Amino acid sequence: MNITQDKVVELDYKLTVNGEIVDQSEPGEPLVYLHGHSNIIPGLESALEGKAEGERFQVTVQPEEGYGPRDEDSIEDLSRDDFEDDIEVGETYYAQAEDGSVLPFTVINVDGDTVQVDFNHPLAGMVLEFDVTILSVRDATSEELEHGHAHSDDDDHNHDHG
Ligand SMILES: [Zn+2]
């Protein structure tokens, strides 16, 4: 079976950035997603289109088709008083937006009372090299299509969906 709209795909992947592996699926814990529903980044989803079960391929994804370009306006100065805990440069923290969503950010510098933070995704602006092996392709269930994402066998199917 080939990957087309509304197929559920199981795959192993390795993500390399600047020659370093930054993310990969654990053995026996493949990534499962619903094709054609923007569950994964656009560049990877379009590379998977039409591929078949058992295929292995490499794809290079530019930032525009990945996590977007870096936005220098997303670098902001916060006050140390905004932090409850110790602050560590390079660590990821989470801010709550007005709509209740959670925004991760990275601390890039601490200078006295000023904490410089970066709200860019850590992979924004990066060229992503994926090494992908397609393990299985199947039709989505009507429930999965309704939810807009794949369910795995051990799901309780009672989860909340935002
Ligand atoms: Zn669901």
Backbone and ligand atoms as CSV (ligand in chain L), in Angstrom:
chain,resi,resn,atom,element,x,y,z
A,1,MET,N,N,0.851,-1.206,0.000
A,1,MET,CA,C,0.000,0.000,0.000
A,1,MET,C,C,0.882,1.250,0.000
A,2,ASN,N,N,0.488,2.237,-0.776
A,2,ASN,CA,C,1.259,3.472,-0.854
A,2,ASN,C,C,0.637,4.560,0.025
A,3,ILE,N,N,1.467,5.541,0.319
A,3,ILE,CA,C,1.017,6.624,1.199
A,3,ILE,C,C,0.259,7.666,0.381
A,4,THR,N,N,-1.016,7.818,0.708
A,4,THR,CA,C,-1.850,8.857,0.107
A,4,THR,C,C,-2.682,9.482,1.226
A,5,GLN,N,N,-3.483,10.465,0.843
A,5,GLN,CA,C,-4.370,11.147,1.785
A,5,GLN,C,C,-5.129,10.140,2.660
A,6,ASP,N,N,-5.163,10.400,3.968
A,6,ASP,CA,C,-5.946,9.620,4.934
A,6,ASP,C,C,-5.392,8.214,5.215
A,7,LYS,N,N,-4.121,7.975,4.888
A,7,LYS,CA,C,-3.491,6.728,5.321
A,7,LYS,C,C,-2.817,6.965,6.669
A,8,VAL,N,N,-2.781,5.900,7.480
A,8,VAL,CA,C,-2.023,5.951,8.728
A,8,VAL,C,C,-0.670,5.282,8.480
A,9,VAL,N,N,0.387,6.011,8.770
A,9,VAL,CA,C,1.742,5.583,8.443
A,9,VAL,C,C,2.549,5.400,9.727
A,10,GLU,N,N,3.276,4.288,9.746
A,10,GLU,CA,C,4.172,3.985,10.844
A,10,GLU,C,C,5.589,4.060,10.301
A,11,LEU,N,N,6.451,4.843,10.896
A,11,LEU,CA,C,7.803,4.961,10.344
A,11,LEU,C,C,8.858,5.128,11.432
A,12,ASP,N,N,10.062,4.670,11.092
A,12,ASP,CA,C,11.237,4.972,11.901
A,12,ASP,C,C,11.949,6.147,11.246
A,13,TYR,N,N,12.495,7.048,12.052
A,13,TYR,CA,C,13.200,8.178,11.451
A,13,TYR,C,C,14.407,8.555,12.287
A,14,LYS,N,N,15.322,9.205,11.610
A,14,LYS,CA,C,16.472,9.809,12.268
A,14,LYS,C,C,16.576,11.216,11.717
A,15,LEU,N,N,16.698,12.193,12.586
A,15,LEU,CA,C,16.803,13.591,12.166
A,15,LEU,C,C,18.203,14.101,12.470
A,16,THR,N,N,18.881,14.546,11.410
A,16,THR,CA,C,20.243,15.050,11.556
A,16,THR,C,C,20.269,16.532,11.181
A,17,VAL,N,N,20.922,17.340,12.006
A,17,VAL,CA,C,21.091,18.760,11.719
A,17,VAL,C,C,22.573,19.091,11.860
A,18,ASN,N,N,23.149,19.658,10.830
A,18,ASN,CA,C,24.583,19.984,10.835
A,18,ASN,C,C,25.442,18.790,11.237
A,19,GLY,N,N,25.078,17.616,10.733
A,19,GLY,CA,C,25.879,16.421,10.985
A,19,GLY,C,C,25.665,15.777,12.337
A,20,GLU,N,N,24.755,16.339,13.140
A,20,GLU,CA,C,24.495,15.764,14.457
A,20,GLU,C,C,23.077,15.229,14.536
A,21,ILE,N,N,22.923,14.040,15.108
A,21,ILE,CA,C,21.583,13.485,15.285
A,21,ILE,C,C,20.900,14.246,16.418
A,22,VAL,N,N,19.782,14.900,16.108
A,22,VAL,CA,C,19.087,15.671,17.145
A,22,VAL,C,C,17.816,14.974,17.620
A,23,ASP,N,N,17.323,14.015,16.830
A,23,ASP,CA,C,16.107,13.320,17.230
A,23,ASP,C,C,16.010,12.023,16.438
A,24,GLN,N,N,15.490,10.979,17.064
A,24,GLN,CA,C,15.215,9.750,16.330
A,24,GLN,C,C,14.192,8.923,17.081
A,25,SER,N,N,13.454,8.099,16.323
A,25,SER,CA,C,12.466,7.230,16.956
A,25,SER,C,C,13.205,6.132,17.714
A,26,GLU,N,N,12.650,5.745,18.846
A,26,GLU,CA,C,13.245,4.676,19.650
A,26,GLU,C,C,12.916,3.336,18.992
A,27,PRO,N,N,13.827,2.354,19.128
A,27,PRO,CA,C,13.525,1.028,18.570
A,27,PRO,C,C,12.200,0.503,19.122
A,28,GLY,N,N,11.328,0.039,18.241
A,28,GLY,CA,C,10.039,-0.481,18.674
A,28,GLY,C,C,9.010,0.585,18.994
A,29,GLU,N,N,9.398,1.845,18.874
A,29,GLU,CA,C,8.448,2.936,19.121
A,29,GLU,C,C,8.443,3.888,17.927
A,30,PRO,N,N,7.890,3.400,16.813
A,30,PRO,CA,C,7.897,4.234,15.603
A,30,PRO,C,C,6.978,5.441,15.740
A,31,LEU,N,N,7.200,6.413,14.873
A,31,LEU,CA,C,6.283,7.542,14.760
A,31,LEU,C,C,5.065,7.081,13.965
A,32,VAL,N,N,3.871,7.367,14.465
A,32,VAL,CA,C,2.640,7.025,13.762
A,32,VAL,C,C,1.891,8.325,13.494
A,33,TYR,N,N,1.507,8.546,12.237
A,33,TYR,CA,C,0.798,9.789,11.936
A,33,TYR,C,C,-0.245,9.545,10.856
A,34,LEU,N,N,-1.164,10.483,10.753
A,34,LEU,CA,C,-2.229,10.428,9.741
A,34,LEU,C,C,-1.830,11.327,8.581
A,35,HIS,N,N,-1.655,10.725,7.402
A,35,HIS,CA,C,-1.140,11.477,6.256
A,35,HIS,C,C,-2.175,12.458,5.699
A,36,GLY,N,N,-1.695,13.657,5.395
A,36,GLY,CA,C,-2.551,14.657,4.761
A,36,GLY,C,C,-3.285,15.545,5.753
A,37,HIS,N,N,-2.913,15.478,7.025
A,37,HIS,CA,C,-3.587,16.280,8.045
A,37,HIS,C,C,-2.626,17.181,8.820
A,38,SER,N,N,-1.479,17.470,8.210
A,38,SER,CA,C,-0.500,18.358,8.838
A,38,SER,C,C,-0.105,17.911,10.242
A,39,ASN,N,N,-0.044,16.597,10.460
A,39,ASN,CA,C,0.409,16.079,11.747
A,39,ASN,C,C,1.929,16.205,11.892
A,40,ILE,N,N,2.621,16.246,10.753
A,40,ILE,CA,C,4.074,16.358,10.763
A,40,ILE,C,C,4.476,17.547,9.891
A,41,ILE,N,N,5.741,17.927,9.912
A,41,ILE,CA,C,6.156,19.112,9.160
A,41,ILE,C,C,5.926,18.910,7.654
A,42,PRO,N,N,5.586,20.003,6.940
A,42,PRO,CA,C,5.177,19.903,5.539
A,42,PRO,C,C,6.217,19.231,4.642
A,43,GLY,N,N,7.493,19.531,4.819
A,43,GLY,CA,C,8.537,18.977,3.951
A,43,GLY,C,C,8.652,17.471,4.060
A,44,LEU,N,N,8.450,16.949,5.269
A,44,LEU,CA,C,8.520,15.504,5.460
A,44,LEU,C,C,7.252,14.849,4.924
A,45,GLU,N,N,6.109,15.482,5.176
A,45,GLU,CA,C,4.847,14.923,4.707
A,45,GLU,C,C,4.819,14.830,3.176
A,46,SER,N,N,5.286,15.870,2.494
A,46,SER,CA,C,5.247,15.824,1.023
A,46,SER,C,C,6.253,14.810,0.481
A,47,ALA,N,N,7.377,14.607,1.171
A,47,ALA,CA,C,8.357,13.606,0.723
A,47,ALA,C,C,7.797,12.191,0.870
A,48,LEU,N,N,6.892,11.997,1.820
A,48,LEU,CA,C,6.328,10.673,2.070
A,48,LEU,C,C,5.208,10.309,1.094
A,49,GLU,N,N,4.623,11.337,0.491
A,49,GLU,CA,C,3.507,11.121,-0.431
A,49,GLU,C,C,3.880,10.106,-1.520
A,50,GLY,N,N,3.089,9.069,-1.677
A,50,GLY,CA,C,3.298,8.076,-2.739
A,50,GLY,C,C,4.295,6.976,-2.411
A,51,LYS,N,N,5.041,7.122,-1.308
A,51,LYS,CA,C,6.021,6.089,-0.934
A,51,LYS,C,C,5.293,4.836,-0.418
A,52,ALA,N,N,5.999,3.702,-0.475
A,52,ALA,CA,C,5.375,2.432,-0.114
A,52,ALA,C,C,5.978,1.845,1.165
A,53,GLU,N,N,5.188,0.982,1.777
A,53,GLU,CA,C,5.635,0.211,2.930
A,53,GLU,C,C,6.980,-0.454,2.636
A,54,GLY,N,N,7.915,-0.366,3.578
A,54,GLY,CA,C,9.218,-1.010,3.417
A,54,GLY,C,C,10.270,-0.126,2.771
A,55,GLU,N,N,9.846,0.995,2.174
A,55,GLU,CA,C,10.815,1.887,1.534
A,55,GLU,C,C,11.638,2.629,2.573
A,56,ARG,N,N,12.899,2.882,2.205
A,56,ARG,CA,C,13.751,3.717,3.032
A,56,ARG,C,C,14.281,4.841,2.154
A,57,PHE,N,N,14.289,6.064,2.668
A,57,PHE,CA,C,14.787,7.179,1.866
A,57,PHE,C,C,15.319,8.304,2.767
A,58,GLN,N,N,16.111,9.173,2.134
A,58,GLN,CA,C,16.602,10.367,2.820
A,58,GLN,C,C,15.951,11.586,2.178
A,59,VAL,N,N,15.662,12.583,2.983
A,59,VAL,CA,C,15.139,13.827,2.427
A,59,VAL,C,C,15.721,15.007,3.210
A,60,THR,N,N,16.056,16.056,2.465
A,60,THR,CA,C,16.542,17.292,3.081
A,60,THR,C,C,15.404,18.301,3.069
A,61,VAL,N,N,15.085,18.834,4.224
A,61,VAL,CA,C,13.960,19.764,4.352
A,61,VAL,C,C,14.493,21.142,4.731
A,62,GLN,N,N,14.163,22.121,3.891
A,62,GLN,CA,C,14.572,23.502,4.155
A,62,GLN,C,C,13.691,24.092,5.271
A,63,PRO,N,N,14.203,25.116,5.968
A,63,PRO,CA,C,13.445,25.699,7.099
A,63,PRO,C,C,12.012,26.077,6.753
A,64,GLU,N,N,11.793,26.598,5.525
A,64,GLU,CA,C,10.449,27.040,5.139
A,64,GLU,C,C,9.456,25.878,5.140
A,65,GLU,N,N,9.975,24.660,4.883
A,65,GLU,CA,C,9.117,23.474,4.881
A,65,GLU,C,C,9.298,22.674,6.173
A,66,GLY,N,N,10.066,23.238,7.085
A,66,GLY,CA,C,10.329,22.561,8.353
A,66,GLY,C,C,9.712,23.340,9.510
A,67,TYR,N,N,10.566,23.863,10.378
A,67,TYR,CA,C,10.063,24.589,11.541
A,67,TYR,C,C,10.054,26.094,11.333
A,68,GLY,N,N,10.158,26.510,10.070
A,68,GLY,CA,C,10.063,27.930,9.761
A,68,GLY,C,C,11.399,28.631,9.917
A,69,PRO,N,N,11.481,29.852,9.376
A,69,PRO,CA,C,12.710,30.627,9.537
A,69,PRO,C,C,12.822,31.144,10.972
A,70,ARG,N,N,14.024,31.474,11.367
A,70,ARG,CA,C,14.184,32.107,12.675
A,70,ARG,C,C,13.655,33.529,12.611
A,71,ASP,N,N,12.997,33.965,13.677
A,71,ASP,CA,C,12.445,35.308,13.750
A,71,ASP,C,C,13.164,36.047,14.885
A,72,GLU,N,N,13.982,37.037,14.510
A,72,GLU,CA,C,14.763,37.733,15.541
A,72,GLU,C,C,13.860,38.530,16.492
A,73,ASP,N,N,12.614,38.834,16.046
A,73,ASP,CA,C,11.673,39.518,16.936
A,73,ASP,C,C,11.187,38.607,18.052
A,74,SER,N,N,11.467,37.303,17.904
A,74,SER,CA,C,11.054,36.364,18.949
A,74,SER,C,C,12.067,36.267,20.082
A,75,ILE,N,N,13.084,37.108,20.009
A,75,ILE,CA,C,14.028,37.197,21.129
A,75,ILE,C,C,13.580,38.349,22.014
A,76,GLU,N,N,13.342,38.039,23.291
A,76,GLU,CA,C,12.786,39.046,24.183
A,76,GLU,C,C,13.539,39.086,25.494
A,77,ASP,N,N,13.483,40.247,26.142
A,77,ASP,CA,C,14.048,40.382,27.474
A,77,ASP,C,C,12.952,40.219,28.512
A,78,LEU,N,N,13.154,39.309,29.441
A,78,LEU,CA,C,12.230,39.141,30.557
A,78,LEU,C,C,12.953,39.551,31.829
A,79,SER,N,N,12.159,39.752,32.884
A,79,SER,CA,C,12.746,40.073,34.180
A,79,SER,C,C,12.982,38.792,34.954
A,80,ARG,N,N,14.049,38.781,35.748
A,80,ARG,CA,C,14.353,37.612,36.563
A,80,ARG,C,C,13.184,37.288,37.504
A,81,ASP,N,N,12.418,38.337,37.872
A,81,ASP,CA,C,11.271,38.130,38.767
A,81,ASP,C,C,10.200,37.247,38.126
A,82,ASP,N,N,10.219,37.143,36.795
A,82,ASP,CA,C,9.223,36.311,36.115
A,82,ASP,C,C,9.490,34.825,36.320
A,83,PHE,N,N,10.667,34.502,36.847
A,83,PHE,CA,C,11.033,33.096,37.004
A,83,PHE,C,C,10.947,32.684,38.465
A,84,GLU,N,N,10.316,31.536,38.704
A,84,GLU,CA,C,10.224,31.043,40.072
A,84,GLU,C,C,11.479,30.257,40.447
A,85,ASP,N,N,12.017,29.574,39.451
A,85,ASP,CA,C,13.121,28.664,39.733
A,85,ASP,C,C,14.462,29.276,39.341
A,86,ASP,N,N,15.488,28.524,39.568
A,86,ASP,CA,C,16.813,28.901,39.078
A,86,ASP,C,C,16.783,28.971,37.562
A,87,ILE,N,N,17.586,29.851,37.020
A,87,ILE,CA,C,17.620,30.003,35.568
A,87,ILE,C,C,18.931,29.451,35.047
A,88,GLU,N,N,18.812,28.632,34.032
A,88,GLU,CA,C,20.019,28.091,33.412
A,88,GLU,C,C,20.032,28.435,31.937
A,89,VAL,N,N,21.134,28.995,31.488
A,89,VAL,CA,C,21.277,29.325,30.070
A,89,VAL,C,C,21.246,28.034,29.251
A,90,GLY,N,N,20.462,28.052,28.169
A,90,GLY,CA,C,20.364,26.877,27.307
A,90,GLY,C,C,19.193,25.983,27.658
A,91,GLU,N,N,18.592,26.216,28.834
A,91,GLU,CA,C,17.452,25.393,29.242
A,91,GLU,C,C,16.168,25.879,28.580
A,92,THR,N,N,15.212,24.962,28.420
A,92,THR,CA,C,13.901,25.305,27.888
A,92,THR,C,C,12.925,25.510,29.039
A,93,TYR,N,N,12.180,26.617,28.990
A,93,TYR,CA,C,11.144,26.903,29.972
A,93,TYR,C,C,9.819,27.084,29.230
A,94,TYR,N,N,8.755,27.213,29.995
A,94,TYR,CA,C,7.446,27.305,29.352
A,94,TYR,C,C,6.681,28.509,29.881
A,95,ALA,N,N,6.166,29.298,28.965
A,95,ALA,CA,C,5.331,30.437,29.326
A,95,ALA,C,C,3.908,30.113,28.921
A,96,GLN,N,N,2.950,30.684,29.646
A,96,GLN,CA,C,1.558,30.483,29.282
A,96,GLN,C,C,1.049,31.714,28.539
A,97,ALA,N,N,0.510,31.489,27.341
A,97,ALA,CA,C,-0.024,32.595,26.556
A,97,ALA,C,C,-1.404,32.973,27.077
A,98,GLU,N,N,-1.922,34.135,26.627
A,98,GLU,CA,C,-3.218,34.604,27.102
A,98,GLU,C,C,-4.340,33.636,26.772
A,99,ASP,N,N,-4.204,32.910,25.652
A,99,ASP,CA,C,-5.248,31.954,25.268
A,99,ASP,C,C,-5.079,30.605,25.969
A,100,GLY,N,N,-4.128,30.519,26.876
A,100,GLY,CA,C,-3.950,29.298,27.651
A,100,GLY,C,C,-2.961,28.314,27.040
A,101,SER,N,N,-2.523,28.587,25.820
A,101,SER,CA,C,-1.563,27.673,25.200
A,101,SER,C,C,-0.181,27.849,25.832
A,102,VAL,N,N,0.622,26.806,25.723
A,102,VAL,CA,C,1.941,26.817,26.342
A,102,VAL,C,C,3.009,27.127,25.306
A,103,LEU,N,N,3.851,28.088,25.611
A,103,LEU,CA,C,4.894,28.502,24.681
A,103,LEU,C,C,6.263,28.147,25.241
A,104,PRO,N,N,6.951,27.215,24.610
A,104,PRO,CA,C,8.298,26.930,25.076
A,104,PRO,C,C,9.275,28.019,24.625
A,105,PHE,N,N,10.259,28.289,25.446
A,105,PHE,CA,C,11.308,29.225,25.035
A,105,PHE,C,C,12.626,28.795,25.656
A,106,THR,N,N,13.695,29.303,25.102
A,106,THR,CA,C,15.031,28.950,25.564
A,106,THR,C,C,15.695,30.177,26.159
A,107,VAL,N,N,16.340,30.016,27.304
A,107,VAL,CA,C,17.099,31.121,27.891
A,107,VAL,C,C,18.446,31.199,27.183
A,108,ILE,N,N,18.750,32.380,26.615
A,108,ILE,CA,C,20.030,32.484,25.908
A,108,ILE,C,C,21.049,33.328,26.659
A,109,ASN,N,N,20.609,34.163,27.593
A,109,ASN,CA,C,21.575,34.956,28.348
A,109,ASN,C,C,20.931,35.493,29.627
A,110,VAL,N,N,21.708,35.578,30.685
A,110,VAL,CA,C,21.249,36.213,31.914
A,110,VAL,C,C,22.231,37.309,32.256
A,111,ASP,N,N,21.711,38.557,32.363
A,111,ASP,CA,C,22.569,39.698,32.661
A,111,ASP,C,C,21.910,40.487,33.778
A,112,GLY,N,N,22.392,40.287,35.011
A,112,GLY,CA,C,21.782,40.954,36.161
A,112,GLY,C,C,20.341,40.527,36.313
A,113,ASP,N,N,19.429,41.496,36.209
A,113,ASP,CA,C,18.012,41.219,36.390
A,113,ASP,C,C,17.323,40.900,35.061
A,114,THR,N,N,18.081,40.969,33.983
A,114,THR,CA,C,17.503,40.768,32.656
A,114,THR,C,C,17.807,39.368,32.136
A,115,VAL,N,N,16.738,38.694,31.723
A,115,VAL,CA,C,16.898,37.357,31.166
A,115,VAL,C,C,16.497,37.420,29.693
A,116,GLN,N,N,17.467,37.156,28.821
A,116,GLN,CA,C,17.173,37.184,27.396
A,116,GLN,C,C,16.711,35.796,26.966
A,117,VAL,N,N,15.550,35.756,26.328
A,117,VAL,CA,C,14.972,34.458,25.950
A,117,VAL,C,C,14.630,34.441,24.474
A,118,ASP,N,N,14.523,33.232,23.937
A,118,ASP,CA,C,14.265,33.028,22.518
A,118,ASP,C,C,13.036,32.139,22.371
A,119,PHE,N,N,11.975,32.699,21.765
A,119,PHE,CA,C,10.740,31.938,21.562
A,119,PHE,C,C,10.733,31.160,20.248
A,120,ASN,N,N,11.821,31.260,19.472
A,120,ASN,CA,C,11.903,30.452,18.257
A,120,ASN,C,C,11.939,28.971,18.608
A,121,HIS,N,N,11.343,28.139,17.756
A,121,HIS,CA,C,11.522,26.693,17.901
A,121,HIS,C,C,13.016,26.391,17.771
A,122,PRO,N,N,13.538,25.483,18.603
A,122,PRO,CA,C,14.987,25.195,18.536
A,122,PRO,C,C,15.451,24.783,17.133
A,123,LEU,N,N,14.554,24.267,16.310
A,123,LEU,CA,C,14.933,23.841,14.964
A,123,LEU,C,C,14.529,24.862,13.900
A,124,ALA,N,N,14.038,26.027,14.322
A,124,ALA,CA,C,13.718,27.078,13.353
A,124,ALA,C,C,14.995,27.511,12.650
A,125,GLY,N,N,14.889,27.737,11.339
A,125,GLY,CA,C,16.043,28.192,10.574
A,125,GLY,C,C,17.020,27.085,10.212
A,126,MET,N,N,16.749,25.866,10.662
A,126,MET,CA,C,17.672,24.757,10.428
A,126,MET,C,C,17.281,23.957,9.180
A,127,VAL,N,N,18.305,23.475,8.475
A,127,VAL,CA,C,18.093,22.518,7.382
A,127,VAL,C,C,18.060,21.136,8.007
A,128,LEU,N,N,16.977,20.411,7.777
A,128,LEU,CA,C,16.750,19.129,8.444
A,128,LEU,C,C,17.020,17.978,7.481
A,129,GLU,N,N,17.814,17.021,7.924
A,129,GLU,CA,C,18.094,15.825,7.109
A,129,GLU,C,C,17.402,14.642,7.770
A,130,PHE,N,N,16.397,14.106,7.089
A,130,PHE,CA,C,15.676,12.958,7.624
A,130,PHE,C,C,16.106,11.677,6.927
A,131,ASP,N,N,16.251,10.622,7.703
A,131,ASP,CA,C,16.464,9.275,7.190
A,131,ASP,C,C,15.249,8.482,7.664
A,132,VAL,N,N,14.432,8.052,6.716
A,132,VAL,CA,C,13.119,7.500,7.044
A,132,VAL,C,C,12.973,6.071,6.526
A,133,THR,N,N,12.440,5.188,7.359
A,133,THR,CA,C,12.048,3.853,6.917
A,133,THR,C,C,10.560,3.684,7.185
A,134,ILE,N,N,9.804,3.358,6.136
A,134,ILE,CA,C,8.361,3.211,6.284
A,134,ILE,C,C,8.050,1.779,6.711
A,135,LEU,N,N,7.466,1.633,7.877
A,135,LEU,CA,C,7.211,0.306,8.432
A,135,LEU,C,C,5.863,-0.244,7.996
A,136,SER,N,N,4.839,0.605,7.994
A,136,SER,CA,C,3.524,0.125,7.586
A,136,SER,C,C,2.661,1.276,7.103
A,137,VAL,N,N,1.710,0.928,6.251
A,137,VAL,CA,C,0.746,1.897,5.735
A,137,VAL,C,C,-0.617,1.229,5.781
A,138,ARG,N,N,-1.600,1.892,6.352
A,138,ARG,CA,C,-2.953,1.310,6.394
A,138,ARG,C,C,-3.992,2.423,6.246
A,139,ASP,N,N,-5.220,2.009,5.978
A,139,ASP,CA,C,-6.315,2.978,5.931
A,139,ASP,C,C,-6.613,3.485,7.337
A,140,ALA,N,N,-6.975,4.748,7.426
A,140,ALA,CA,C,-7.392,5.295,8.708
A,140,ALA,C,C,-8.790,4.805,9.054
A,141,THR,N,N,-9.081,4.698,10.335
A,141,THR,CA,C,-10.450,4.398,10.752
A,141,THR,C,C,-11.270,5.689,10.691
A,142,SER,N,N,-12.582,5.548,10.728
A,142,SER,CA,C,-13.422,6.747,10.676
A,142,SER,C,C,-13.188,7.617,11.908
A,143,GLU,N,N,-12.882,6.947,13.032
A,143,GLU,CA,C,-12.611,7.705,14.256
A,143,GLU,C,C,-11.337,8.536,14.120
A,144,GLU,N,N,-10.325,7.932,13.504
A,144,GLU,CA,C,-9.076,8.669,13.300
A,144,GLU,C,C,-9.297,9.869,12.381
A,145,LEU,N,N,-10.090,9.665,11.333
A,145,LEU,CA,C,-10.365,10.765,10.408
A,145,LEU,C,C,-11.130,11.873,11.112
A,146,GLU,N,N,-12.052,11.479,11.981
A,146,GLU,CA,C,-12.817,12.455,12.744
A,146,GLU,C,C,-11.894,13.267,13.655
A,147,HIS,N,N,-10.952,12.558,14.300
A,147,HIS,CA,C,-10.025,13.223,15.215
A,147,HIS,C,C,-8.909,13.978,14.500
A,148,GLY,N,N,-8.620,13.567,13.247
A,148,GLY,CA,C,-7.549,14.228,12.516
A,148,GLY,C,C,-6.160,13.769,12.900
A,149,HIS,N,N,-6.058,12.596,13.535
A,149,HIS,CA,C,-4.741,12.041,13.856
A,149,HIS,C,C,-4.853,10.529,14.041
A,150,ALA,N,N,-3.696,9.878,14.072
A,150,ALA,CA,C,-3.669,8.425,14.187
A,150,ALA,C,C,-3.841,7.987,15.635
A,151,HIS,N,N,-4.443,6.824,15.797
A,151,HIS,CA,C,-4.517,6.189,17.110
A,151,HIS,C,C,-3.626,4.958,17.114
A,152,SER,N,N,-2.953,4.721,18.227
A,152,SER,CA,C,-2.166,3.493,18.318
A,152,SER,C,C,-2.980,2.457,19.080
A,153,ASP,N,N,-2.530,1.214,19.031
A,153,ASP,CA,C,-3.273,0.116,19.644
A,153,ASP,C,C,-3.547,0.342,21.126
A,154,ASP,N,N,-2.600,0.972,21.813
A,154,ASP,CA,C,-2.750,1.110,23.264
A,154,ASP,C,C,-3.468,2.396,23.678
A,155,ASP,N,N,-3.973,3.136,22.705
A,155,ASP,CA,C,-4.794,4.304,23.045
A,155,ASP,C,C,-6.070,3.850,23.758
A,156,ASP,N,N,-6.560,4.671,24.688
A,156,ASP,CA,C,-7.838,4.313,25.297
A,156,ASP,C,C,-9.008,4.924,24.520
A,157,HIS,N,N,-8.699,5.744,23.521
A,157,HIS,CA,C,-9.714,6.361,22.656
A,157,HIS,C,C,-10.658,7.285,23.412
A,158,ASN,N,N,-10.275,7.633,24.627
A,158,ASN,CA,C,-11.093,8.581,25.384
A,158,ASN,C,C,-10.349,9.890,25.632
A,159,HIS,N,N,-9.234,10.041,24.947
A,159,HIS,CA,C,-8.427,11.227,25.192
A,159,HIS,C,C,-9.114,12.490,24.680
A,160,ASP,N,N,-8.680,13.611,25.210
A,160,ASP,CA,C,-9.218,14.902,24.784
A,160,ASP,C,C,-8.498,15.356,23.528
A,161,HIS,N,N,-9.211,16.112,22.725
A,161,HIS,CA,C,-8.590,16.639,21.523
A,161,HIS,C,C,-8.790,18.123,21.431
A,162,GLY,N,N,-7.689,18.809,21.256
A,162,GLY,CA,C,-7.778,20.258,21.133
A,162,GLY,C,C,-7.858,20.657,19.682
L,1,ZN,ZN,ZN,-7.953,10.707,18.862
